[in-house]
Amino acid sequence: MAQSESLTRDLADFLAGLSGRVDQRLLGQSVNAFIDTLGCMAFGSSQPWSQAAAAHALATGGEGTATVIGHSARTTPAMAAFANGASAHGFELDDVHEEAISHPGAVVVPAALALAEESGATSLDLSEAIVIGYEAMGRAGIAVGPADHMLSGFHPTSMSGVFGSAAAAGRLLGFDAERLNHAFGVAVSLASGTMEFASSGGMAKRMHAGRAAEAGLLAASLAANGFEGSADGMAGRYGFCNVFGTAPEPELLTDALGSRWMIDEITVKPYAACSDIHPLIQATAELRAEHRLTTDQIDRIEAEGPTKAATQNSMDGTTSVMAAQYSAQFNIAAAILADPADPATYGPEWIASPAIADLQARVVSLRAAEQFDDTYAKKMGGRVRIFLGSGEVLERTVHGQRGSMHDPLSPQQIDAKFASLVSDSAPSDLASRLRSRLADPSGPVSGICELLTSAG
């Protein structure tokens, strides 16, 4: 398409033109994203930080039409999106766009679901909104220069997430390109969130996806009521890419539109840990299984990964749940002693385990390696070397971890993950029932939401 003076407007033109025209294959991807994110919401909704977020949402939003997973009360779409986004992002289980270094499902799905409930949308409307939201969030995320963006201290999920939420809302509200561009122009002023949680802890990260989901709905609501945003909110002189990126590539906002789709590039997490260290977890777990490793055999462990992991994932994982989920050392130890595919690995029992602390201390180095920097974050990689007391050295490299677009999970594996996360009281065939509902393009979202209450 012909390029205008505003790359943001060009993206808005493309996204607004997708209404009723999203390919069936991409709609299938949206169903996978919905089911995976719903499972993350259901599990995350019981966490204390998610409970606090829901209490705020229900008190602030008052009565409304939108479901808050894990609660019988309903509230406004914006507040439901906030609460459900916090739950979806609440235990490091939610999907990832690796290159954008962000979690689109935890932002886009809660926003789209909440607004779809209020507007009486169909399953097709919801599915298209998810595809469009992933596209906007992913495009913003890769265009800002994500590696430097994150290393500068910004949290990409909450920063670029506002555009994903706004775009999904735009589809459900029937925005034309001009109105969607106004929503993007407002959303840039609502982008926020830093990486300080990786330095000094706290619960702030847990609500970042929810805040982005809420903020995108605010931007769309303002635009729907005639509020005008800047003309080039993502790529302008003081737009998102240029203000928040030290090495932005704004041309990626529109590069290969229609042939490259962000929702095709999603990693579905098999482990409840930061995805940047998933290659290290997988490599260690494979060595453990192959060699039947026990801790008394191990003298020391050395690891390599991208600079980001060496910089922001090297920490004592026994100080908190967040630290455990972010610590490369803890997760390498857990892959030998426990099961990182089980969220309980990041609970109090393992965090307080002397055996974990002892083995974690034997991970003596986590170094940056050029091999993994060269592909970060399009393809995540890591290497583990385990030095045994016998003198033998075991080594494994994973480059393109399980669950990523390089080694994707099947729909059946996604459904199995979902089943492991939802309440024991939920029907065993809930995932298949959700897929059936979503397969009916004219079916009401309200029918889907009736099934959701059993997953909370």
C-alpha positions as CSV (number, residue, x, y, z in Angstrom):
1,M,0.0,0.0,0.0
2,A,1.1,3.6,-0.6
3,Q,2.9,5.0,2.5
4,S,1.6,8.2,4.0
5,E,3.5,10.7,6.1
6,S,2.4,8.8,9.2
7,L,3.5,5.2,9.7
8,T,1.0,4.9,12.6
9,R,-1.8,5.9,10.2
10,D,-0.5,3.4,7.7
11,L,-0.7,0.7,10.3
12,A,-4.2,1.9,11.3
13,D,-5.3,1.7,7.7
14,F,-4.2,-1.9,7.4
15,L,-5.7,-3.0,10.7
16,A,-9.0,-1.3,10.2
17,G,-9.3,-2.9,6.8
18,L,-9.1,-6.4,8.3
19,S,-12.6,-6.4,9.7
20,G,-14.4,-9.4,8.3
21,R,-11.4,-10.3,6.3
22,V,-9.0,-12.2,8.7
23,D,-7.8,-15.4,7.3
24,Q,-9.2,-18.6,8.8
25,R,-5.8,-19.9,9.7
26,L,-5.1,-16.8,11.8
27,L,-8.5,-17.2,13.4
28,G,-7.3,-20.6,14.5
29,Q,-4.2,-19.1,16.0
30,S,-6.5,-16.7,17.9
31,V,-8.4,-19.6,19.4
32,N,-5.1,-21.1,20.7
33,A,-4.2,-17.8,22.1
34,F,-7.5,-17.4,23.8
35,I,-7.5,-20.8,25.4
36,D,-3.9,-20.5,26.6
37,T,-4.5,-17.1,28.1
38,L,-7.8,-18.2,29.7
39,G,-5.9,-20.9,31.5
40,C,-3.3,-18.4,32.7
41,M,-6.1,-16.2,33.9
42,A,-7.8,-19.0,35.8
43,F,-4.6,-20.0,37.6
44,G,-3.4,-16.5,38.2
45,S,-6.7,-15.3,39.6
46,S,-6.0,-17.1,42.9
47,Q,-2.7,-15.4,43.5
48,P,-2.6,-12.7,46.2
49,W,-1.5,-9.9,43.8
50,S,-4.4,-10.9,41.4
51,Q,-6.8,-10.8,44.3
52,A,-5.7,-7.3,45.2
53,A,-6.0,-6.2,41.6
54,A,-9.5,-7.7,41.4
55,A,-10.6,-6.0,44.6
56,H,-9.5,-2.7,43.2
57,A,-11.3,-3.3,39.9
58,L,-14.5,-4.3,41.5
59,A,-14.5,-1.4,44.0
60,T,-13.5,1.1,41.3
61,G,-15.5,0.0,38.4
62,G,-18.7,-0.9,40.2
63,E,-21.4,-3.0,38.5
64,G,-21.1,-3.8,34.9
65,T,-21.3,-6.5,32.2
66,A,-17.8,-7.9,32.1
67,T,-16.6,-11.1,33.8
68,V,-13.8,-11.0,36.4
69,I,-12.4,-14.5,36.3
70,G,-12.6,-16.1,39.8
71,H,-15.3,-13.8,41.0
72,S,-19.1,-13.8,40.7
73,A,-19.4,-10.0,40.5
74,R,-19.0,-8.2,37.2
75,T,-17.7,-4.8,36.4
76,T,-16.9,-2.4,33.6
77,P,-14.9,-3.6,30.6
78,A,-11.9,-1.4,31.6
79,M,-11.8,-2.7,35.1
80,A,-12.4,-6.3,34.1
81,A,-9.6,-6.0,31.6
82,F,-7.3,-4.7,34.4
83,A,-8.2,-7.5,36.7
84,N,-8.1,-10.3,34.2
85,G,-4.9,-8.9,32.6
86,A,-3.3,-9.0,36.1
87,S,-4.4,-12.6,36.5
88,A,-3.2,-13.7,33.1
89,H,0.2,-12.2,33.8
90,G,0.1,-13.2,37.4
91,F,2.3,-16.3,37.4
92,E,4.7,-16.1,34.4
93,L,2.6,-18.6,32.4
94,D,1.3,-16.3,29.6
95,D,2.4,-16.3,26.0
96,V,5.3,-14.3,24.6
97,H,6.2,-12.5,21.3
98,E,9.9,-13.1,21.6
99,E,11.2,-10.4,19.3
100,A,9.0,-7.8,20.9
101,I,9.9,-9.2,24.3
102,S,6.3,-8.8,25.4
103,H,3.2,-10.8,26.5
104,P,0.4,-10.1,24.1
105,G,-2.1,-12.6,25.3
106,A,-2.3,-11.2,28.8
107,V,-3.1,-7.7,27.4
108,V,-5.1,-8.3,24.3
109,V,-7.3,-11.2,25.3
110,P,-8.6,-9.6,28.6
111,A,-9.3,-6.4,26.8
112,A,-11.1,-8.0,23.8
113,L,-13.1,-10.3,26.0
114,A,-14.3,-7.6,28.3
115,L,-15.4,-5.3,25.6
116,A,-16.9,-8.2,23.6
117,E,-19.1,-9.0,26.5
118,E,-20.4,-5.5,26.8
119,S,-21.0,-5.0,23.1
120,G,-22.8,-8.3,22.4
121,A,-20.1,-9.4,20.0
122,T,-19.9,-12.7,18.2
123,S,-17.1,-15.3,18.4
124,L,-15.8,-14.0,15.0
125,D,-15.7,-10.5,16.3
126,L,-13.7,-11.6,19.3
127,S,-11.3,-13.8,17.3
128,E,-10.6,-11.0,14.8
129,A,-10.1,-8.5,17.6
130,I,-7.4,-10.8,19.1
131,V,-5.6,-11.2,15.8
132,I,-5.7,-7.4,15.2
133,G,-4.6,-6.7,18.8
134,Y,-1.6,-9.0,18.6
135,E,-0.6,-7.4,15.4
136,A,-0.6,-3.9,16.8
137,M,1.1,-4.8,20.0
138,G,3.7,-6.9,18.3
139,R,4.4,-4.2,15.6
140,A,4.9,-1.5,18.3
141,G,7.1,-3.9,20.2
142,I,9.5,-4.8,17.5
143,A,9.6,-1.2,16.1
144,V,10.7,0.4,19.4
145,G,14.0,-1.6,19.4
146,P,13.0,-4.0,22.1
147,A,16.4,-5.2,23.4
148,D,17.7,-1.7,24.1
149,H,14.2,-0.6,25.2
150,M,14.2,-3.3,27.9
151,L,17.8,-2.8,28.9
152,S,17.0,0.9,29.4
153,G,14.5,-0.2,32.0
154,F,11.2,-0.2,30.3
155,H,8.9,-3.2,30.5
156,P,7.8,-3.9,27.0
157,T,4.5,-5.7,27.9
158,S,3.1,-2.6,29.6
159,M,4.7,-0.2,27.1
160,S,3.6,-1.6,23.8
161,G,0.5,-3.3,25.2
162,V,-1.6,-0.2,25.1
163,F,-1.6,-0.4,21.3
164,G,-2.7,-4.0,21.3
165,S,-5.6,-3.3,23.6
166,A,-6.6,-0.2,21.7
167,A,-6.5,-2.0,18.4
168,A,-8.6,-4.9,19.7
169,A,-11.1,-2.4,21.0
170,G,-11.1,-0.6,17.7
171,R,-12.2,-3.8,15.9
172,L,-15.0,-4.4,18.4
173,L,-16.2,-0.7,18.3
174,G,-16.1,-0.7,14.5
175,F,-13.4,2.0,14.1
176,D,-12.4,3.2,10.7
177,A,-8.7,4.0,10.1
178,E,-9.0,7.6,11.2
179,R,-10.6,6.7,14.5
180,L,-8.2,3.9,15.2
181,N,-5.3,6.3,14.5
182,H,-6.7,8.7,17.1
183,A,-6.8,5.8,19.6
184,F,-3.2,5.1,18.9
185,G,-2.3,8.7,19.3
186,V,-3.9,8.7,22.7
187,A,-2.5,5.4,23.7
188,V,1.1,6.6,23.4
189,S,0.5,9.0,26.3
190,L,-0.7,6.0,28.5
191,A,2.3,3.8,27.9
192,S,4.1,3.0,31.1
193,G,5.9,0.4,33.2
194,T,9.5,-0.2,34.2
195,M,11.8,-3.2,34.9
196,E,12.5,-2.2,38.5
197,F,10.8,-5.3,39.7
198,A,13.8,-7.3,38.3
199,S,16.0,-5.2,40.6
200,S,14.2,-4.7,43.9
201,G,11.1,-6.9,43.7
202,G,7.5,-6.1,44.6
203,M,4.3,-6.9,42.8
204,A,4.2,-4.1,40.2
205,K,5.1,-6.4,37.3
206,R,2.0,-8.5,38.1
207,M,-0.4,-5.7,37.1
208,H,1.5,-4.4,34.1
209,A,-0.5,-6.4,31.5
210,G,-3.7,-5.4,33.2
211,R,-2.8,-1.8,33.2
212,A,-2.0,-1.9,29.5
213,A,-5.3,-3.7,28.8
214,E,-7.2,-1.0,30.8
215,A,-5.3,1.9,29.2
216,G,-5.9,0.7,25.7
217,L,-9.6,0.5,26.4
218,L,-9.4,4.1,27.8
219,A,-7.7,5.3,24.6
220,A,-10.4,3.6,22.4
221,S,-13.2,4.9,24.5
222,L,-11.9,8.5,24.3
223,A,-11.4,8.1,20.5
224,A,-15.0,6.7,20.2
225,N,-16.2,9.9,21.9
226,G,-14.4,12.2,19.5
227,F,-11.2,12.7,21.4
228,E,-8.4,13.3,19.0
229,G,-4.9,11.8,19.4
230,S,-1.6,12.7,17.7
231,A,-1.3,11.9,14.0
232,D,1.7,9.7,14.3
233,G,1.7,8.4,17.9
234,M,4.0,5.4,17.3
235,A,6.5,6.8,14.9
236,G,6.4,10.6,15.2
237,R,9.2,12.8,16.4
238,Y,8.1,12.4,20.0
239,G,6.1,9.2,19.3
240,F,6.5,5.9,21.1
241,C,9.4,4.5,19.1
242,N,11.5,7.7,19.3
243,V,10.9,8.6,22.9
244,F,11.1,5.1,24.4
245,G,13.7,3.5,22.1
246,T,17.4,4.2,21.8
247,A,17.6,2.1,18.5
248,P,14.1,2.2,17.1
249,E,13.2,0.8,13.7
250,P,9.8,2.5,13.1
251,E,9.7,1.1,9.5
252,L,8.9,-2.3,11.1
253,L,5.4,-0.9,12.0
254,T,4.4,-1.6,8.4
255,D,7.1,-3.8,6.9
256,A,5.6,-7.0,5.3
257,L,2.1,-6.2,6.5
258,G,-0.3,-8.9,5.4
259,S,2.5,-11.5,4.9
260,R,4.2,-11.4,8.3
261,W,1.7,-11.9,11.2
262,M,2.7,-11.3,14.8
263,I,0.3,-14.0,16.0
264,D,2.3,-16.6,14.0
265,E,5.4,-15.8,16.1
266,I,4.0,-16.5,19.6
267,T,5.7,-18.7,22.2
268,V,3.4,-20.6,24.4
269,K,5.2,-21.2,27.7
270,P,5.7,-24.7,29.1
271,Y,7.3,-23.3,32.2
272,A,6.1,-20.6,34.7
273,A,9.4,-18.6,34.3
274,C,10.8,-15.7,32.3
275,S,11.0,-17.0,28.7
276,D,14.5,-15.6,28.3
277,I,15.7,-18.5,30.5
278,H,13.5,-21.2,29.0
279,P,16.4,-22.5,26.8
280,L,18.5,-23.0,30.0
281,I,15.6,-24.8,31.7
282,Q,15.0,-27.1,28.7
283,A,18.7,-27.8,28.3
284,T,19.2,-28.7,31.9
285,A,16.0,-30.9,32.0
286,E,17.2,-32.7,28.9
287,L,20.6,-33.4,30.5
288,R,18.9,-34.6,33.7
289,A,16.7,-37.0,31.9
290,E,19.4,-38.3,29.5
291,H,22.0,-38.9,32.2
292,R,19.7,-39.6,35.2
293,L,21.5,-36.8,37.1
294,T,21.5,-36.5,40.8
295,T,22.8,-33.5,42.8
296,D,25.6,-35.5,44.5
297,Q,27.2,-36.0,41.0
298,I,27.4,-32.3,40.3
299,D,30.4,-30.2,41.1
300,R,29.5,-27.0,39.4
301,I,27.4,-25.6,36.5
302,E,28.1,-22.9,34.0
303,A,25.6,-21.2,31.8
304,E,25.5,-18.9,28.8
305,G,22.7,-16.9,27.3
306,P,22.0,-13.5,25.7
307,T,23.1,-10.3,27.4
308,K,19.6,-9.6,28.7
309,A,19.5,-12.9,30.6
310,A,23.0,-12.4,32.0
311,T,22.1,-8.9,33.1
312,Q,18.5,-9.2,34.3
313,N,18.1,-12.9,35.2
314,S,21.1,-13.5,37.3
315,M,19.9,-13.4,40.9
316,D,19.1,-15.4,44.1
317,G,15.8,-17.1,43.3
318,T,15.1,-18.1,46.9
319,T,14.0,-14.6,48.1
320,S,10.5,-14.5,46.5
321,V,8.2,-16.1,43.9
322,M,9.1,-13.3,41.5
323,A,12.8,-13.9,42.0
324,A,12.4,-17.7,41.6
325,Q,10.6,-17.1,38.3
326,Y,13.3,-14.7,37.0
327,S,16.4,-16.4,38.3
328,A,18.4,-18.4,35.8
329,Q,20.3,-20.1,38.7
330,F,17.1,-21.1,40.6
331,N,15.6,-22.5,37.4
332,I,18.7,-24.5,36.4
333,A,18.6,-26.0,39.9
334,A,14.9,-26.6,39.7
335,A,15.2,-28.4,36.4
336,I,17.4,-31.0,38.2
337,L,15.5,-31.2,41.5
338,A,11.9,-30.4,40.6
339,D,9.7,-29.9,37.6
340,P,9.6,-26.4,36.2
341,A,6.5,-27.4,34.1
342,D,4.6,-27.5,37.4
343,P,3.8,-24.1,38.8
344,A,4.2,-25.5,42.3
345,T,8.0,-25.4,41.7
346,Y,7.7,-21.7,42.3
347,G,5.8,-22.0,45.5
348,P,7.0,-21.5,49.1
349,E,8.1,-25.2,49.6
350,W,10.7,-25.1,46.8
351,I,11.7,-21.5,47.4
352,A,12.6,-22.4,51.0
353,S,14.3,-25.7,50.0
354,P,17.9,-26.0,51.2
355,A,18.6,-28.4,48.4
356,I,17.5,-25.8,45.8
357,A,19.6,-23.1,47.5
358,D,22.7,-25.5,47.6
359,L,22.4,-26.4,43.9
360,Q,21.6,-22.8,42.9
361,A,24.9,-21.8,44.5
362,R,26.7,-24.3,42.3
363,V,25.7,-22.4,39.2
364,V,28.9,-20.4,39.3
365,S,28.5,-18.3,36.2
366,L,25.9,-16.9,33.8
367,R,27.8,-15.3,30.9
368,A,26.6,-13.4,27.8
369,A,27.4,-15.2,24.5
370,E,27.6,-13.5,21.1
371,Q,25.9,-16.6,19.5
372,F,22.7,-15.9,21.5
373,D,22.9,-12.1,21.3
374,D,23.0,-12.4,17.5
375,T,19.5,-14.0,17.4
376,Y,18.0,-12.2,20.5
377,A,15.1,-11.9,20.7
378,K,13.9,-13.5,17.4
379,K,15.2,-16.8,18.5
380,M,16.1,-17.4,22.2
381,G,19.1,-19.5,23.1
382,G,21.1,-20.8,25.9
383,R,23.8,-23.3,26.9
384,V,24.4,-25.3,30.1
385,R,27.6,-27.1,31.1
386,I,27.4,-29.4,34.0
387,F,30.7,-30.4,35.5
388,L,30.6,-33.7,37.4
389,G,32.7,-34.7,40.3
390,S,34.0,-37.5,38.1
391,G,35.6,-35.0,35.7
392,E,33.0,-35.5,33.0
393,V,31.4,-32.4,31.5
394,L,27.8,-32.5,30.1
395,E,26.8,-29.8,27.7
396,R,23.5,-29.0,26.0
397,T,22.5,-26.0,23.8
398,V,19.0,-25.1,23.0
399,H,18.4,-22.5,20.3
400,G,14.7,-22.0,19.7
401,Q,13.0,-23.5,22.8
402,R,10.0,-25.7,23.0
403,G,6.8,-23.7,22.7
404,S,8.3,-21.1,20.4
405,M,7.5,-20.7,16.8
406,H,10.7,-22.7,16.1
407,D,9.3,-25.7,18.1
408,P,5.6,-25.0,18.7
409,L,3.2,-26.7,21.0
410,S,0.2,-28.4,19.2
411,P,-3.4,-27.5,20.0
412,Q,-3.6,-30.7,22.0
413,Q,-0.6,-29.7,24.1
414,I,-2.1,-26.2,24.6
415,D,-5.3,-27.8,25.8
416,A,-3.4,-30.1,28.2
417,K,-1.7,-27.0,29.6
418,F,-5.1,-25.4,30.0
419,A,-6.5,-28.4,31.8
420,S,-3.6,-28.4,34.2
421,L,-4.2,-24.8,35.2
422,V,-8.0,-24.5,35.6
423,S,-9.9,-25.4,38.7
424,D,-10.4,-29.1,39.6
425,S,-14.1,-28.4,39.4
426,A,-14.0,-27.3,35.8
427,P,-15.3,-29.9,33.2
428,S,-12.5,-32.1,31.8
429,D,-13.6,-31.2,28.3
430,L,-13.7,-27.4,28.9
431,A,-11.0,-26.6,26.3
432,S,-12.8,-28.6,23.6
433,R,-16.1,-27.0,24.5
434,L,-14.5,-23.5,24.2
435,R,-13.1,-24.5,20.8
436,S,-16.5,-25.6,19.6
437,R,-18.1,-22.3,20.7
438,L,-15.4,-20.2,19.1
439,A,-15.7,-22.2,15.9
440,D,-19.3,-20.9,15.4
441,P,-18.6,-17.4,14.0
442,S,-22.1,-16.1,14.7
443,G,-22.2,-17.5,18.3
444,P,-22.4,-14.9,21.0
445,V,-19.5,-14.2,23.3
446,S,-21.9,-14.3,26.2
447,G,-22.2,-18.1,25.6
448,I,-18.4,-18.4,25.8
449,C,-18.3,-16.4,29.0
450,E,-20.8,-18.8,30.6
451,L,-18.3,-21.5,30.2
452,L,-15.5,-19.3,31.6
453,T,-17.1,-19.1,35.0
454,S,-16.3,-22.8,35.6
455,A,-12.6,-22.1,35.0
456,G,-12.2,-19.5,37.7
